[in-house]
Amino acid sequence: MTPAGQATGPLEGVRVVEMGQLLAGPFCGQLLGDLGADVVKIEDPAHGDPLRQWGRQLPQGVSLWWSVVGRNKRSVTLNLREPEGQELARQLIREADIVVENFRPGTMERWGLGFEDLRRDNPGLVMVRVSGFGQDGPYSQRAGYGAIGEAMGGLRYVVGDPASPPSRVGISIGDTLAALFAAIGALAALQERRSSGQGQVVDSAIYEAVLGVMESLVPEWQLTGYQRERTGAVLPNVAPSNVYPTRDGQWLLIAANQDTVFARLAKAMDAPELASDPRYATHGARGERQAELDDLIAAFTSGLDAKVLEARLEEHGVPSGKIFRPVDMFTDPQFQARESITEVQHPVLGPVSMQNVFPRLSRTGGSVRWPGPELGAHTAEVLARIGVDAPALQDLRARGVA
């Protein structure tokens, strides 16, 4: 391991070669590395992963997004368009448990690095392939960006205000969902390998990952003809569950749609009679009068400052919470108690705060050992493992192979 930190976590000893770029493949690699896997990221020698230039850039030329997605990885530069680069990658994969890639389907095969080629030397290899539309089907060769997968999987249509065109979530949710499904598939394949001794392909399509979290969208249409529409901050017929204004100009989310919880909210509002009022007494009745009920609650919340309102709702056992921004996260006692945000030493920036490793394991938890490394920082170290000495590496670099 590098001097930056010793691997910890349930995947300690698992070797991963990551060959993807931008977000879906690299986020899968991040998840595996967070849990202790030894992740070797192969990047183009000239430019590296474009994610190194994405997100907010600091004057030092450092991408903070890369600091997160590249964490716990070792960066190795190889030109995979050159036969020598392909052969060196093949040698690294020969000793790997998992290879992650998110190129357009067919690219790895053109490089002689398809699954059938790689499994001849490594029968137990798990190959994780993340793409927009999957490895087969009529759309497989199309450019598959996360935004397209979000639209095709049904998410974009239902996100946003009903008076506006289909909107987007404020993060690259399609890519990250595909990466999550890919990581789950990789772990499942490793578990199956324990009995069979054989690897397999994990095929994670972005549009299918989005579709996978769309609740009952499909059977609702198939059986009832019901089409979910954009509804802004609420879900139709689920009330009260919305964001409400406070006297000091903040917003508080209140979720009290269950009968017993609504009764507690009514008491907190000094209006206990609402819980037995036929207009609001049942889940169905509240759903029918959603806007009317929201107006009643907003009139109540608008008369109290956020801290006072939150304290009163907590006293009555009503689920509520602020709409958090980073400034809130850094000072919140729950974040602090669980160390939800961790601090990592960056060689250029010094201490950098970022989200910690999730989920938490009680006995073999993962860790953030170092932030995203400089391009090619571990090339010599990793290639030495397959017999590339210093003079040979110098020659490879001179010819643009490494």
RACOR-V405950 format. One record per backbone hydrogen bond with DSSP energy under -1.0 kcal/mol. CO is the residue of the C=O (numbers start at 1). NH is the residue of the N-H. If there is no record, write none. Layout:
# RACOR-V405950
{{CO | NH} {CO | NH}}
This chain:
# RACOR-V405950
{{2 | 5} {9 | 12} {11 | 14} {14 | 38} {15 | 97} {15 | 98} {16 | 40} {17 | 100} {18 | 42} {23 | 27} {24 | 28} {25 | 29} {26 | 30} {27 | 31} {28 | 32} {29 | 33} {30 | 34} {31 | 35} {32 | 37} {33 | 36} {34 | 367} {35 | 11} {38 | 16} {39 | 74} {40 | 18} {41 | 76} {43 | 78} {44 | 48} {49 | 52} {50 | 53} {56 | 64} {58 | 61} {62 | 58} {63 | 67} {64 | 68} {65 | 69} {66 | 70} {67 | 372} {68 | 71} {70 | 73} {74 | 41} {75 | 378} {76 | 43} {78 | 80} {79 | 82} {82 | 86} {83 | 87} {84 | 88} {85 | 89} {86 | 90} {87 | 91} {88 | 92} {89 | 93} {90 | 94} {93 | 96} {97 | 126} {98 | 17} {99 | 128} {100 | 19} {101 | 130} {104 | 107} {106 | 110} {107 | 111} {108 | 113} {109 | 112} {114 | 118} {115 | 119} {118 | 122} {122 | 125} {123 | 199} {126 | 99} {127 | 202} {128 | 101} {129 | 204} {131 | 206} {132 | 207} {137 | 140} {139 | 142} {145 | 149} {146 | 150} {147 | 151} {148 | 152} {149 | 153} {150 | 155} {150 | 156} {155 | 158} {159 | 167} {160 | 232} {161 | 164} {171 | 173} {172 | 176} {173 | 177} {174 | 178} {175 | 179} {176 | 180} {177 | 181} {178 | 182} {179 | 183} {180 | 184} {181 | 185} {182 | 186} {183 | 187} {184 | 188} {185 | 189} {186 | 190} {187 | 191} {188 | 192} {189 | 193} {192 | 195} {192 | 196} {193 | 197} {200 | 127} {202 | 129} {204 | 131} {205 | 209} {206 | 210} {207 | 211} {208 | 212} {210 | 213} {211 | 214} {214 | 217} {216 | 220} {217 | 221} {218 | 222} {219 | 223} {220 | 224} {220 | 226} {221 | 225} {231 | 234} {235 | 238} {240 | 256} {242 | 254} {244 | 252} {246 | 249} {250 | 246} {252 | 244} {253 | 321} {254 | 242} {258 | 262} {259 | 263} {260 | 264} {261 | 265} {262 | 266} {263 | 267} {264 | 268} {265 | 269} {266 | 271} {267 | 270} {271 | 274} {272 | 275} {277 | 280} {277 | 281} {282 | 286} {283 | 287} {284 | 288} {285 | 289} {287 | 290} {289 | 293} {290 | 294} {291 | 295} {292 | 296} {293 | 297} {294 | 298} {295 | 299} {296 | 300} {297 | 301} {298 | 302} {300 | 303} {301 | 304} {304 | 247} {305 | 309} {306 | 310} {307 | 311} {308 | 312} {309 | 313} {310 | 314} {311 | 315} {312 | 316} {313 | 318} {314 | 317} {319 | 255} {321 | 253} {322 | 324} {325 | 328} {325 | 329} {326 | 330} {332 | 336} {333 | 337} {334 | 338} {335 | 340} {340 | 356} {342 | 354} {344 | 352} {346 | 350} {350 | 346} {352 | 344} {354 | 342} {370 | 72} {374 | 377} {376 | 379} {378 | 382} {379 | 383} {380 | 384} {382 | 385} {383 | 386} {383 | 388} {384 | 387} {389 | 393} {390 | 394} {391 | 395} {392 | 396} {393 | 397} {394 | 398} {395 | 399} {396 | 401} {396 | 402} {397 | 400} {401 | 79}}
